[in-house]
Amino acid sequence: MSGLDADRVRAAAARWVFVPVDAVDLTTADYRLVHYADVSMVHRSATSRPLRDVLAEVVGHVRAAGRPTLQWWVDERTRPTDTEDQLAALGLRMTERLEVLALPVGSRLPVPPGVDVVEVRDLAGLELAGRLQSQVFGIPPPSPAVLADQLRSVTVVPEAEQLVRCYVAYVDGEPVGSAGGTVDGDALRFWEGSVLPAHRGRGVYRALVARRLVDARPTTADFALVKAVDDTSAPILKRLGFTTYGEQRCWSLPVQG
């Protein structure tokens, strides 16, 4: 065990919702729905209304936004407690499972030889990181608005006060992976850790983790927080010493126009 307070880790995970500048964020008493460029996601739901009615309302918003897919995330805070059973009965399918993992920032990891991790603080570097993430995850590259917002985040404040950092990893001078970190109070959020398939197994992912831990030590964060896919990045992170504190599951529904 890492010795971290489980409630602190879970609270940090609960408040972590990524809303880029080009997204639309809709929060009601029953749910929080965010329209991204290519998908709409319910990040939180807690309702006493019939779930069929809430789903119909959400699907209406998704259709109006022109998104092809609805994703509904469920965790220990979701109400009613049988939400997943009801979503399954209403035609949604579970498509992804994330583990909430954490590790003290003071943890030290040996850095593998031959991997160079460089912090990027210009538009070209951010574009490169975005292209790598797009290749690995099969997602659209960051929009110009998102890139402009990222550029402000990594350049407009003194380095000692910087809350957002982005990195590219190189092997033999070739960019092969990227990752980011955001300080949120006591938590350092790890995001978009990605390595090109041809370069996996060489310690690139470990090097990206180690660099982010080192850079977080002067900040307010005392633990690193990751929402990791259960059968890909989660096993790697647990071998590096991360501990599981919870789980989030994604239920998906194609939405026709």
Buried (B, 14 or more C-beta within 10 A) or exposed (E): EBEBEBEBBBBBBBEBEBEBEBBEEBEEEBBBBBBBBEBBBBBBBEBEEEBEEBBEBBBEBBBEBEBEBBBBBBBEEBEBEEBBEBBEEBEBEBEBBBBBBBBBBEBEBEBBEEBBBBBBBEBEBBBBBBBBBBBBEEBEBBBEEBBBBBBEBBEEEEEEEBBBBBBBBBBEEEBBBBBBBBBBEBBBBBBBBBBBEEBBEBBBBBBBBBBBBBBBEEBEBBBBBBBBEBEEBBEBBBEBBBBBBBBBBBBBBEBEE
